[in-house]
């Protein structure tokens, strides 16, 4: 059975619904955060495992759910003949209201007999409301290392009625006979209790030195609805500050522009953002434009 990514439908009875979004793989958020554990590794009760095995185990002193998938290119269900290994569970009603929570975090230790994982090893889904929810990919897992996979919840429809969470193997070229293992310590909701800069990145890491401005994306959490906090953008060359801008910023992700002075020299710079007491920075290179060379 080749591993196949299936977007719809997410299984029937008691469960193969869902489970969540990645933005991406990221470092675990630091303070200030509040958490609520949804799923831990103490029991497999309520879970369904299809074309896979799900047991409990202990790893590094923690109780975990052990999701094991033997890659089989020659078997599969009638509806999914190329194979679709997956696990899922239904949430009790008292855990289904996710309003007011910023992110969801999966703590996982992946292992593979192949030595390394493909770029998109897993798919995760959440189902909410009657037909709502979303499905996103986990990326860049490192075999043999504990990782925190964090997803934003800002685009989850019907966050007050989350019904199912689930995880499945993404489509990729796993070799036949490979054994995959995912030790899942917990799945938990995260909420920032104070304004916090959670992500910052310039739109490009290469720009012309005579550009009028540099664009960057910032993402804040923990900002009360309808309120803003000041975000300061700064461009530095070594220890010298060459440009700054302060802008009121609401919760969520937005693009800000840092106006640049005239006659900047080409070279390596650092661009940073500061908000909520946290600073994130990135390197950027400015190069001479054809117009500068003509002058």
N, C-alpha and C positions, 0 to 999 in steps of 0.2 A: 504494500500500500504506500503510495507516495503521500506525503503529508500535504493536506490541502487547506487553504484558508477559505472558510465559508462565512459569508456575511449574513445570510438569512436562509431559512429561519433558524432560530436558536432553540433547539430541541423542545420537545414537548413536556410531558407530564411534570411533575415536581421539579422540574428543573432545567434543562440546559438553556438557560437564559444567559446569563450575562456576566459582565464584569468590567471594565473601565477604560480611562484615557491616558498617554505619555507625552504627553508633551515630550516626554522625553525622560531619559535617565538623568537623575540629578543627585547632587549631594543632599543628604537629609537636612531639612530646614533646621536652623538653630533656633534659639529663643527669639521672641517669646511665642510659644505655641501651646495649644491645648490639644489633646488627642482623645479619641474615642475608639476603642478596639471593637471591630465588627466581627472578625474571625481570627481565632488563634489555632494552635496546633494540637489542642487537647482531644478533639474528637472528630470523627468523619461523619457523625450523625447529620442527616439532612443533605449530604452531598451525593451527587451522581457521578460516576466515572464511566466513560464510554471509550472503548478501544484503548484502555489504559487501566492502571491500578492505583488506588488511593488508600494509603494506610497512615497510621500515626507512627512517629519515631522520635528519637532524641538526637539532636545534632548540636555539638558545642554547648551542651548543658541546657538546650532549649527544646521544648516540645514542639514538634513540627508536623505539618501535613506533608507526606511524601507522595508526590505525583510522579509516577513512573510510566514511561512510554517506550515500549519496544517497537522500533520502526519496522513496519511490515508492508512491503510493496505489493503483496499478493492477496490481501484481504481487506474487507471494508463492508460497511452496511449497504443494503439495497439503495438507500437514498444517497449515499456518499461512497460509491464503490472504490474511489481512490484513497479513502480513509480520512477520518477527522477525529483524532483523539482529543478528548476534552473532559473537563470537570466543571460542575456548577452546583449552586445551592440557592434556595429561596431564603430571603430575609424575613424574619418575623416582623409583624407590623410595627413593633416598638423600635425597630432599627431602620425603618424605611424613610424617615424624614431627615433629609440631608441639608435642609435649608440652613444657611448661616455657616456652613463649612466651606473652606477654601479649596482643599485638596484631599486626595486619597493616596495612601502610601502602602505599597506591597513590599514586605521584607522577604527576600528570596535568595536561596543558595542553589544555583544551577550546576549540574554536572553532566558531562556527555562523554560517551566512549569514543567519540570522534576527535576529542582533544580540544575543539573550539566550537562555538556556535556561529551560525550564519548571522547576518546583520539584523534580520527580523526573526528572532526565534519564537516569539509568543504573540498571540493575540488575546486581548482582554476586552470584555464587554460588560456593560451595565444595562439593565432593562428597567424602565420606570414608566409610570402611568399605564395606560392600556396598550399603547404601541410605541412608546417613546424609548429613549436610551441612546447609547452610542457604543461604538466599537473602535478600538485603537490598537496600535502595535507597540510592543515593548521592543526596544532596540539595544544592541551592543552589550549583551550580557557577557560577563567574563566567567568562564568555567572555574568552579572551585572557590569562588569568592562571594561572600555575603554582599548583597546590593539592595539599595532602597530605590524602588521604581515609583516615581511620583507623578500623579496626573492632576491637572486642574479640573475643577468641577463647574467652572463658569458657564460652559456650554452644554451642561447636562439638562435636558428637558424634564419637567415634572420632578424636581428634586425632592418634593414632599411625598412622593409615592414610588420610592425605589423598591423593586420587587425581587430581582435576581442579580447575582454576580456570578461570573464564570471565567474560565481561562481555557485556551485551546492552543494547539500547536499551529504556528503560522506556516503558510506554504513556503517551502524552500527545499533545497536539494540535500536532504538528510539521506545518508547511505542506508540501504536496506540492511536490517539487522542491528543498527545502532541503538544503544540503550540511552534514553534521556531521563534525567532525574531532576526534579525541582522540589527542594525543601522549602516549604512556605511556613514562616514563623508567625506572621500575622498580617492582617489587612486592617488598616485603621484610617479614620478620618482625622484631618488636621485643620486647625483653625488658629489664625494669628490673632493674638490678644492685644497687639499694639501695631501701629503702622510699621511695615517692614518692607524694605526693598528685596524682592526675591529673585529678580532676574534683570540683567542689563547686558545689552550687546549693541555695538555700532552696526549700522546697516551694511557697511563695507569696511574692510581693514586696509583698503588702499584708496586714496583720494588725491585729487590735485591740490597743490599747495595754494593755488589762487581761488579755491572754491569759496563761495559765499558763506556756506554753513556745512556742518556735518550732521547727519541724521542718526539717531540711535533709538532703540526700543527699550523702554523701562517697564517693569511690572511690579506693582505694589499690592500688598495684601494687608489686611487688618485696618484699613481705612474705613471709618463708618460711612454708610450710604449717604450720599449727598454732601460729603465733606471732602476736603483735599489736604494734602500736606506738601510742603515745599520740597522740590527735588533740585539739587544743584548739579549741573553738568560742568565738567572742568577738563580742559586740554592742557597737558603739561609736556614740556621738553626737558627731560632730566628733572631738576627740582624747580624749574621756572614755570610759573603759571602763565599761559599765553592767551587763554580765553575762558570765560565763565558765563553761565546763565542759570538763573533760578526761576523755576516754573511751578505753579500749583498743580498737583497731580492727584487724581482720584484713584480708587482701587481699580485693579485690572491692568491690562497692557495697553500702552499707547506709545506713539512716536513723538519724540521731541527733537528740536533742532538747536544746535549750538552755533551761533553766528561766529565767524572767524574774522580776525583783523586782516588788513591788507598786508602784503609783503612778507608772508610767512616763508621761511626757508624750507626746502625739501629736507626730509629726514624722518627719523623714528620719534613718535610721540606716544603719550599715554592719554586715553580718554576715560573719564570715570563719571560715575553718578553716585550721589549721596542722598539718602532719604531715610527717615526713621532711625537715624543713628548708625546706619550701615553703609559702607562704601564698596562698590564693585567696580572693577576697572578692566580695560582691555588695551592691547597695543594697537596702534594704527600707524601706517606709513603714508607720508605725504610726498608726492613726486612732482617734479616740475611739469607744468602743462605746456603745450605748444605755444600758448599765448605768452607765458612767462619767458620762454626762450626767444620769442620774437622781440620782446621788449629788451 
